[in-house]
Amino acid sequence: MLVQKSLFIVVAQLDTKPHFKIVNRAGQEDKNVRSFFLDLLASDRSQETIKSYAFGLCAWFNFLHSRTKSWRVARSQDLRDYVLHLREANNPYRVRRRQGSPEPGSANPQTGKPSLGPGYKPSTINHRLSVIQSFYDFLRHVGTVTNDIVRLDRPRIGHHNPLEPWPLRRRGPYRQRQQKRIPRGLSDTLWNNIFDNLQCDRDRAILCLLTSSGSRAQELLNMKGSDVDWGGQCVRLICKGTRQETWVGASPEFFRWMAAYLTKRSPITAKSPLWVTLRKPERSMKYTALRAIFTRINQKLGTNVTAHDFRHTCALRLAADPKISLVDIQTHLRHRHITTTERYLVAHPDEVIKRLQAHQAKKLSPKISKNDWKYDPTDLNLLLGEKGVNR
């Protein structure tokens, strides 16, 4: 959320495109900024991308306004100070830490995921840098600026052979180091516990679809009535980035809970949104409503699950099945490169520790051979008698 002292704000423009624009307190919009958003729209960028660019650029303008500077005279030193500010500042979009909640960075005992801190993640800072660099590169291209204003030259890879590993290159100026994240799925016990605490059939159908189809949050929310094939037991998803329509399989449990959900909502048509709010009047579900489902679960169970965790769960379950090939997993998850799918073949550290402990316990335990011990004849005579032993 932007504070009231900020000069620039992002406004949703619903009548004409682009849908988002940056204006000052007087409601005025800079023609160069508008041209930048029109260029993004002409480049077939999605509305989610334009929205993220608008908020990222607006934050950069407000930071310069706090230093009584304009974006036209900003230098690389100002960008350096902006990165240092983001490294120390708190993210206003983060939920305020409640009393008794885990410390930031500590691992959740049920999911194993670290808790989010109050500051900006390295990926967020790198995204801000990409937005600012794209904005000034556009201004140089159209000839608005010609001097060295926030110039961040970094090597670009034009062509890469997918059969060869990516070469090691130096990070760009001010870009943060991002740790390699290991995909972490939900255990069967935790999944069942989450499912049992859902409040309605709509949420149960969503959970089953996220786990069986591996759909992303926005792919799920964009579904229409015609995107469900009841006879073929599959659903149609619009892939992220490419926006290509792909049919993927879904579990029978999803269709069972989907049927129960549809009996309690208004009649659905081919073009009507598949997921609507429970409160009247019915409205199409947005990401805020989807996130509220998992927020209630996290507060009740003390977890920190997100919608994307169920996509990881789907991928790890498929990777654990020897009958399913890596190409099948790539097609089901709609990955552009198979190298993205290969990261799910990496063994999880917790599972490796358990297998090594079982292996070590097996190797270190003493083995007893059949020839190492015999019954004492005196004990047998005492127990069975001489006649019993002779038998």
N, C-alpha and C positions, 0 to 999 in steps of 0.2 A: 504494500500500500504506500502511496506517495504522500508525504507530509504536506500540509497546507502551505508551507513556506516555499515549496518547489515552484519554479516558474513554468515548467513545461509539464503537460499531462497528456495521456493517451486517451483519445476519444474514439468510440466505436461509431463508424459512419455506415448506416444501414441502407441508405438510399442509393448511393453510387459507390463504385469501387475506387480505391481499395477500402476495405471495411474498417481500417484503423488509420488514424492520422495523429500527428503530434502538433499541439497548439499551445500557445502561451496563455497567460491569464486573460488576456483580451480576446481570446478566441481566434487569434491570427495564426496562419499556417505558412511556413516558409516554403517558397516554390521549389527550392533545391531539395528539401526533404521530401516533398510530395513527388517530385520527379524520381527520387530514389525508390519510393514505394511503388510507383507506377512501373519502374523498371523491373522490380521483383515480381509484380503481377504479370508483366509481359513475358517473364522468364518461366511462367507456369509454376511459380512457387505456391505452396498450399497456404490456406488462410492461417493455419497454426504457425507456419514459418514466418509469415508477415507479422503476426501478432507478437511472436518472440523477438523479432527484429525491432518492432516498434517500442516495446518495453525496454529492451537493452539499449537502444539509442536514446530513449528518453532519460534513462538513468545517467548516461554519459553527459547529456546536456545539462541536467540538474547539478551534477558534480561540478561542471565548469561554471555554472551560474553561482554556486556557492563560493567560487574563487574569483568571482567578478570577471569572467572571461567568456568569450564567445567561441563557438566551435570553429569559426573561420580563422581564428588566430591560435588555436591549440597546437602544442608542440609535443614531441615525444616525451619530454620531461613531465608534462601534464598527464600523459597516459601512464607513465611510471608511477606518479603519485596516486593515480586512480586505482591502479592494481594494489598498491600498498594499502590504500583505504579499504578495498574489498577484503583484503586478507585479515584486517583487524575488525571490521564492522560486523554487526549482527544483521542477518537476513530478516527483513520485516515480514516475509511470507512464512517464516517458520512459526509453528505453534509454540506459544509460550510454555516453558517448562513448568509443569505442575509440581507441587510439593510431594515428595516420595517417588517421583519418576527417576529412571536410571540416569546415571551420569552420561553426558555426551561422549560417544566413542566406545562405551562399554557394550559388550556383546549381550544380546538378549538370551536368557537361559533356554528358551523354547525354540527360537528360530536360528540362533547363532549369529544373526546380523547385528552389526554395530548400530547404536543409536545415533541419530543425526545430531550434529552440533548446531549451535545457534548461528554460526557464521556461514559464509559462502563456500560452497564446495569448489575444488579446483576445476571441475568440468564447467561450472557456471562462470567462473572467471575466464576460462578459455573461450567460452561461447561469447561473452561480452567482447573479448578482443577480436573475435572473428567478425562480429557485427560492425564494430568500429572500423576495422580494416576494410570491410566490404563497402562501407559508406564513403570513406575517403578515396578508395580506388575508383568508385563510380564518379566522384567529383573530378578526379584527375582525367578520367576517360572523356567526360563531357567538356572539359576545359574550364571548369569553375575555379579550381585551384591548380596552381602549377608549382608551388614551392614545396619544401619538405615539411608538410603538416602531417604529423602522426603517420609516418611511413614505416611500415614493418615488413621489410623484405625477408622472405623465408623461402627455402627451396621447395619447389613443387614437383611432384612426380606425375609426368604426363601419361606414361604407359608403364604398366607393370605386368609381368608374367605371373599368372596365378599359381603356376607350379613352383615358383621360386619364393623364398622368404623375403619379407620386406627388409630393405637395407636399413641399417642404423644411421639415422641422421640427427643432426643437432636440433634441439628444440628452438622454436622461434623466440624472438625477444619477448620477455615478460610472460611467456606461457608457462603454466604451472605443471608440475610433475604429477601425473595421474597414476595411481596404483592399478595394477591389473586385478580386476575383480573375478573371483571364482564363482561360477554359477552355483547358487544354493537353493535347493528345492525344499519342499515341506515334507516332513515325515508323514507316514500314513496315520499315525495316532493324532498328530496335530491337525491334519487335514480333516479327519473325522470329527475332531473336537470343534473346529471352526464351522463345519457343516451343521452340526447339531445345534449351534447357537445362532443360526440365521433366523430371521423373523418371518419371512414370507417365501412363497413359491418362486417369485421373481428372482430373489437373491439366490435361491438354490439352483435355479436354472442358469444364472450367470456364472456361479461358481463351477458348475459342471462343464459349461462351455469353455471357460477360461482354461480349465485343466485338460480337457480332451482335445480341443482344437488348437491350443497355444496362441489364441488371439491376443493381440495387444488391446489396450484400453480403448483407444480411438477407433480401432477396427470394429470392436464390439458395439460401441455406441452409434456407429454409422449404419448399422444393419437396418434393413427395411423388411416389410412383411414378405416380399418375394425372395428374400435371401435364405429361406429355410426350405430344404427339400425333404419332406417327410418320408417319401418313398425311398429315396436314395440314402437317407440317414446322413446327410451332409449339409453344410452351410456355406454361403458365399461371403467372402470377406474382401474388402478393398484394401490392398496391401499398402503399407506405409512407404512413402517415398515415390514408388513407381505408380501407385494408385491403380494397379492392375487387379482385375477381378479374378479371384481364385476360389475354387470349391475345395473344401477340406472336410474330412470326416469328423463326426461328433459322436459322443457316447450315447448309448440308449437311455442312460439316466437323464441326460439333458432333455431329450424329447419327452420323457415322462413328466419331468417337472415343467417343461415348457407348455405342455398341454394343460396342466393344472393352472399355470399362470394365465394362459389365454382365456380360460373360462371365467376369470375374475376381472377382466379388463374389458374395455369397449371393443366392439368388433374391429378386426384388423383388416386392412386392405393391402394390396401389393405395394403401394407407395407410402403407406403410413409407417412411422417409426416403430421398430419392434419393441424397444424398451422405453417405457413411460414411467412417470412418477406415480407413486401410490396415492398421493393427495389429489383431490379434485380442485380445479379442472386438470385433466391429464395433460402433461407436457412432456416433450421429448427429454430423455435423461441426458444430462451433461456430465462432464468429468467430476464436477463437484459432488453430484449426487452419488456417483459410483465410489468416490473416495470416502463419502460418509458411511457407506456400508462397512468398509474395513476399519474406519475410525471407531465405530461402535464395537466391532469385534476386538480391536486392540485394547480398548479401555476395559472391556469385560474380561478378557483372558490374559491381559498383560503382555501381549505380543506386539510386534511391529511389522506385520505383513502388509504388502501392497498388492495391487492387481498384477504387477509384472512377476511376482514370485510364483504365481500359478503357471505362467508361461515357462519359467525355469523348471518347475515341477514336471510339466508335460514333457519337456525335452529330456530331462534326466531319466524319466521312466521309459521313454522310447529308446534311449541310448543303452539302458540296462538290459533290453530285450535282444538276445543274439539273433533272433529271426528277422529283425528290422535293420535294414542296411542304412549306412550313413546318407546315401542319396535320398532314401525315403524320408529320413528326418529333415533333410534340407528342404525337400519339397513341401512337407507338411508345415514346417515353420516359416516357409517362404523367405528363406535366406538367399540373398543374391550370390554370395560366394560360399563355397563349401568350407573355406577356412573359418568362417563364423560358426558353422555347425560343429567343427572339430573341437571347440573348447568345451563342449559338453561331454567329450570322451575323456577328459582329464579326471582322474580319481580325486574324490573329495578328501581333504586331510583327515577328517574324523573317521571316515571309512577305512583309510589306510592304516590309521593307528589301531583300530579294532582288529583288522586282519593280521597286522604284525604282532599284536599282543597274543592272539590265538596261535599264531605260528610259533612264537617263542615259548609259550606255555607247553605246546606239544613237543617241541624239541628238547626242552629242559627237563620234562617229567621223566622219571626213571622207568625203563621198560623191564617187565618181569617175564622171564622165559619159563616155559613149562618144566624144564629140567633143572631149574634153580632151587626147587624145594620138593620135599617128599614128606609123606605122613610118617610119623614115628610109630613103629609096630606096637610099642607098649601102649600108646594112647588108643590105638584101634582095638587092642584086646580088651582094654578097660571099658571102651564104649560098646563094642559089639560082641565081645567074647571070642574065644578061640574058634568056636564053630561058625560064628558069623563071618569071621575074617577068612576062614577056609572056603566059604561059599563064594 
